[in-house]
Amino acid sequence: GELEAFRGHAERALRHFGWPVPTTRVGWAVGTLMQMAVRLLQSARPDAQGVESEERRRVRRVAGRLLMRLTDAFIYGQEALPVLWSGLRMLNLCEPAGASPELARGYTNMAVVAGAVPVRPVAEAWVGRAREVAERVGSPADLAYVLCRNAVYATYMARWAEVEAWLERATGIVDSVGDLRLAEECRALYTVVGCYQGKFQRGLPLMDWLEASARRRGAL
């Protein structure tokens, strides 16, 4: 929960790689427009990206992980423009490195953002891209993360069959690999979805599970 300290460390690490984070409102605005332009260019001409060394691709993936966490911090801080910048920056940095778990996570996070704007065609494309990359190169935990985030977008659209199928699959995966944080997120979203559908009874055992989990880790 120490978001300011986290942001300081993440921004310093990105500067180390030569990819600084904007520091002013004008910088955020201009930077976001630039990232949008790069995203459009990469989407239109994927073949125009040059061949990079394995070391450079590895650095891009590390920076992608930093930007993914930075995007989380901006979401928690309700900072809309930095969310757009960091999310797009993550995609633009990771795409030239090829399919990776970081890229899959970046696409699903930005699908949620695009769905909230809303820019539905973009969100739909990114939902599909995230799942395709995660299925191909991700670990089970990566795939579960993508399924859970895609379910958030599908919740916006009230596509309940997809939401429930994705959450059921994600929950089975995280329970088998022991990812407690994501197991809690899946069940919390499942509870919210049940409330939206008026299926309140279904949420009771899920909330009992969440309370017991929180007590076990001392979060209550």
N, C-alpha and C positions, 0 to 999 in steps of 0.2 A: 503493500500500500504506500510505499514511499516514492510517489510518482516524480517529485522534483529531482530527487537523487538519481532515480533511474534515468530520467531524461538527460541529466547531465552526463552520466556515463555513456549512454547510447550516442549522444551528439558528439562527444569527444572521440568515440570509436569510429564513427562515420567520417569525422574530419581526418582521422589517421589514414583512412583509405582514400582520401581525396574527394569525398562526397559530402560536403558540409550541409547542414540544415539551416533553412532561413531563420532569421532572428527578428525581422520586423514584419508588420502587417503588409506593407508593400512587397517585401520579399516573398511572403507566403503567396500573395495574389499572383505576382509575376511567375514565381516558381511553379504554381499549380497550372497556369496557362501553358508554360513550357512543357510540363509533364504530360498534359493533355495532347499537345502537338506531337510529342515523341510517341505517345501511345498510338495515335492515329497513323503515324508514319510506320511504326513497327507492324501494325495490323495490316496496312496496305502493302508493305514491301518486306515481308519476313525474309526474303531471299537476299536483301541488301545488307544484312548483318554479316560483318566480317568474321573470319575464323579466329578464335582466341585460344590462348594456351590453357591447359588444365588448371594452372595456378590462378590465372585470371578468372576463370569460371568459378573456382572454389571461393575466391574473394567475393565475387558477386553473390554467391549463396549465403556466405556469412553476413554480408551487408543486408541481404534480404531478411534474414532472421532478426537482425537488429531493427529493421524498419517494421517488421511485423509486430514486434513488441512495442515499438514507438507508436504505431497506429493504435494499439490497444490503449496506451496511455492517453492519447488524444481523444479516443472515444470516451474513456472514463471521465476525462476533463471537459467533455462536451465542446470540443474545439473543432468546428466543422471544416474550416479551410485547411488546417494542418492534417486532418484526417484524409481529405482528398489528396493533398500533396504527398503524404507518406505512403498511402495506399498505391497511388499511381507510380510513385518513384520505385516502390518495391517491384511492381510488375515490369517496369522499364529496365531495372537493373537485372532482374532474374531471367527475363525472356531470352536475352542473347546467350545465356549459359545453358539453354536447353531445358528439357523437361526435368523437374526436380520437385521434391516435397515442398520446398519453399514456394515455388511457383504455384503449385496447387493450392496451398493455403492462402497465398496472395489473391488468387482469382476468386476464391469463395468469400473472402472477407470483402473484396470490392463488389462482389455481386450483391451482398447485403446492403452496402452503401448505395449502389446504383438502384436497387429496388426501393430504397427509402426516398430517393430524390423526387419522383421515380423516373428512371430511364429503362423501361422494361426490355426492349430488344438487347441492350447491352448487358443487363442483368442476366437474361436468359442465356446469352452466349457464354458469359463467364461462369455461370452455374455448370453448364455442360463441360466447358474446358477444365474447370477445377476437378470434376469427377473423373474425366478421362485421364488427366495427368496422374491423379492420386491412384487410380486403379492400375496404371501402367508402371509407375516408379515409386509410389509411396509405400511406407510401412503400414501395417494395420491401424496404428494410431493416427497416421496421417489421413488415411481414408475415413476413419471415424470422425475426425475433426471436420473434414470437408462435408461429410454427410450431415453432420449436426448444423453446420453453418448454412448449407444449402436448404436445410429444413426451416431455418429462420426466414430465408427469402420466401420459400413456399408458403409459410404462414401468412406473410403479407398478402399473398394471392388467394388465400383460403383454399389451397389445393390440399385438402386434408388427407387424401389417400397417399399422395407422395410424402407428405410430412410424416405420417405414421410409418410408412415403409422405411424411409430413411432413418428415422429415429430408432425404430426397432432394430435395424441392422447395426447402426452405430452403437447402441447400448450393448448389444451382444458382443461386439468387438472390444469395447472398452472394459467390460466386465472380465473378458478373457485375458486381456493384457495388463489389467490392474491400473488403468489410468483413472484415478479417483476424481480428479478435477473435472475431466470430461464426462465421467459417469454422472456426476452431480448436474452438470450443465444439460445433458440429454434429458434427465428426469425432470429437471426444472422446466425445460421447454415443453416436454410432454404434458406436464401439469397445466401450463398456460394454455396450450392448445385444447386440452380437455375443457377448460373454463370457457374458451371462445365457442366451443360447440355445445355447451350446456351439459357436458358429461362430468358433473362434479364428483360423483361417486368414484369414478376412476382415479381421480387425483388424490384421494385420501391415503391409499397405501404408498403412493409415490412421495407424498409429503412426509409420511412417517419415516420412510427410508432416508429422505434428505435430512430430517431432524436427527436421526440416529447417527448418520454419517458426520454431520456437523459437530455433534457432541463427542464423537470418537476422536476428532482432530482438534478439539478444544476451541471451536469457533463460536460457541454459545456462552 
